[in-house]
């Protein structure tokens, strides 16, 4: 098996962080659910493929993962992963970027019919969102969710399908204000499962007040660990911890958002994130709530 220099570097960088804490990381991952895992096949290098991601999560005792791809549905990936890696629940979803037709109700409806029915999450636009493209100062087509403070008709139609099929509404890379519009419409239509996609990350950057409002609308607030070995990791985790303490762990979900080729592998990095938050004043019960109970509720797991 070929091992890249980058992978060796990441493992060495994680070693001091997990030294003496490996049992805590292992315990934290038991029964955990990661709702934000990237894996190959994709249009960019990934540290794992979806089968490896599922296998490594299962072997660490995790309960479930959700495979995310910015440009195509992962409902089929979830079916194959479940077939090849028994012993863990794997879910997929669809991200409403340009490659699936943007805000495309037909694509959402099709996802619900893919073998197994494991397509569970609908992310509103991410990399192709109007907010992402404008924030990045790019000159290219984008996908809008609202105009003049009102959701577009196709967005309302997609939310109707989310409610009909009891799917998860994820806000994607919409602005904080747009995300709240999506959640209000979701609540109006009776959507039971909603999450604000990495609310504190650019280009969303929700305030604590906005995250509290999202929670009152019935949404969970997602906090993603990403790489725990970057120069800004400690500061990011401090900010996350401060926000979670104001919002309340009962309204929050922790996930990894890992799978990038230059970052730790998803399960490994997720474990480090859980340990890092526990070291910032959260109890084992808090971590369990945010990494097991809340994501289980989001995905409709008993």
N, C-alpha and C positions, 0 to 999 in steps of 0.2 A: 504494500500500500504506500503510495507516495504521500509524504507529509511536507507541506510547504514551510518555508522559513518563517512566514508570517504566523502560521499556526503554532509553531514552536515558540515564537516570541510571545504570543498571547498567553499560552499556557504558563510560561515562565513569569509573565507579568501578573497572572492571577494567583500564582502560588503563594506569595506573601500575604495577599488579601485573605486567602482561605486557610492559611497555616493556623493550626490550632482551632479552626472554626469549621473544619470539614464536617464533623458530626452535626453541627447546627445547620449547615447548608443542606446536608442529606436529609435531615429531619424536616426542614422547611419545604423541601420538594415533594415529600411523600403526600400524595393526594392533591398536589397543586395542579392548577389549570392555567395554561398560558394562552391567552386569546389573541396573540399577535406574533406569529412565527412566519418568517420568510424562508423559502427553500426552492431549490431547483426542481423542475425546469423553470427557467425564467429568462429574461432578456439581458441579464447581467450576472456576474459571478456571485455564487452563493457558497457559504461555508459548508452547507449540507444540502442534500436533496430531501424531498418531503418524506421519503421512506426512512432515511437516516434520522431525520428530526423526530419522527414518531418513535423509532426504535430507542434512541437515546433518552427520550422523555419516559418511555415505558420502563426502561432499565433502571431509571432513577425513582421509580414508583409514582410518577405523575399520573393524574387521572385523565387528563385530556389536553389537547392543543387545538388551536385554530390556525389553519394555513391561510396566509394572505398573499395575494399577488396583485400588484397595482393595475395590471393590464388584462387579466383574463380570469374567468371563474375558476375557483379551486374546488368546486363540488366534486368533480371527477377525481381530483387528487386525493380528496378525503376518502372516497370510496376505495381507491386502490390501496391507500395506506392502511385502512382498516382490514382489508383483505390480507395484506402481506405482513402486517404487524398486529396480530391479535393481542388483546390485553390492555388496550388504551383506546379511548374515544378520540376520534379525529374528525374535525369539522372543517368546512370550507365556507366560501362566500363569494361575493362579487363586488368589485370596486368599480364605480360608475364613471370611469375615465373614457377618453375618446375611443379607445380600441374596442369597447363594447357598445359604442354608440352614445356615450354620455348618459344623460338621464333617460334610460331606455327601459320602459316597463316590460317590453317583450323579453329582454335579456333577463330580467329578474324573474319573470314567470317561468322562463325556460330553466333557470337554475333550480327551481323547486322540483322540476321533473327529472333531473339527472339521477341515474341509478343510485339507490340507497337513501336518497333524500337528506344527504348530510350537508348540503349547502344551507347554512344557517344565518349568515351575516350579510347585510347590505351596507357597504361603506359608501357614503356619498363621496363625490370626487376628491381625490388626493393630489397626486402629482399634476393632474390636468385641471385642477380646480381654478376658478378665476382668482381666488385669493392667493394660491400658490404661485401662479404665473405672474401676477402683478407684484407680489412680494419679492419674487426672484428677478424682477425687472426683465423678464423675457418677452420677446415679441413673437408669439405663436398662438395658435388657437387654444381656447380654454373652454371649460364647461361651467356654466353658471347655474346656481340653484335659486337665486332670487334677483329681482329687479325692483328698484324703488321701494325696498323694504317689504316686498311681497314675494312669497314663494311662487315659482313658475308652475303652471298647470301640470306639466309632466312630473314635477317633483311631488305634487300632491297625489298624483296617480300612483307613483311608486310607493308612497307611504300607505296608500290604500292597500296595495299588494302586501306590504310588510305586515300590516294588521291582519289581513285575510289569512296569510300563511303562518302567522305567529313567528315571524323572523325577528332578527335583531336589527334595529336601526342604529347605525354608527355614523357619526357626523362628519368623518373624513377631515379634510384640510380646509373646511369652510371657515370663514371668520367667526369670531366668538358670537357676534350678533346673529349671523346666519345659522350657526349651530343652535342657538336658542329658538330661532324661528322653526327649525326642523323639529325640535323637541316639543314645542308648543303644538304644532300640527300633529305630531305623533300622539301626544296626549289627547288631543281633540278627537282623533280617529280611533282611540283605544289601543294603540300599540303598547304591548306589555313589556317589551324588552328594548331598552335604549342605553347607549353608552356614548359619552363624549370622547372621541378619539384623541389620545395623548394631549389633554386639554392645555397643559402648560407649555408644550413645545411650540416652536415657530413652525408655521406662520399663524397658529391659532391664538396662543398666548392669552387664554382666559384669565381674568382676575379671580380672586377668591370669591368676591361677591357674585360674579357670573357663574362660577362653579356651584356655589350654594343654590343659586336660582335653578340651575340645571338639575340639581339633586331634588329640589322641590317639585320639579316637573316629572320626576320618576326615573331619571337617568342615573346610571353609574358614571363616575369620573375615572378615566383611565390614566394611570401613571406608568410610563414605560422606562425600564432600566437602561436600555441600550447598552453601550459598552461600559463596564465598571472599571476599566483600566485607563480611560482617557484622562487628560489633564484637568478637565472640568467636572469629572464624575462626582467628586466629593461635594462640590458646590451645588451641583444639580440635585443630588440626593438631599442635601440640607434644605433646599428650596421645596422639594417635594414633601419632605417630612413636615415642614412648617405648615404647608398648605393642608395636608391631610389632617393634621391636628385641629385645624380650624373647621374643616368641612365635616370630619368624622369618618373613621374607618368604615362605618356601616354603609357609606355611600361611595366607596372607592374600590377600584380593581387595579391590581398590579400585574404587569405583563412584561415581556422582554423586548419586543420589537427587534429581535436579532435574527441573524441569518446572513448578514453582510459578510463578504469574503474576508475582510480585514478585522472583523470583530470576533469575540468569543462565540463559540457555538451556542445555540439558543438555551438548551437546558443548563449548561455550565454557567453562562452569564446570568440566567434567571436566578439560579441558586445564590450567586454572589450578590445580586440585587436584594433578594429577600433578607440575607444576612446583614447587608449594609443598612437596610431600614430598621431591622430589629435593634441594631446597635445605636439607633437614633431615638430610642425611647419607646418603641412599640413593643407590646407584649407578644408572646407566641400566639395568643388568642387573636390579637389584632391582625397579625400576619396571616393566620389561618382564615380569618374573615375576608381579607382582601385578596387572597390568592387561591382560596378553595370555595368558600361558601358563596361569596358574591358572584364570581364567574360561573359557578354552577347554576345559580338562579338566572343569570343572564342567558345561558344556553339552554335552559329548560331541563337541567339534569336534577334528578331527585337525590 
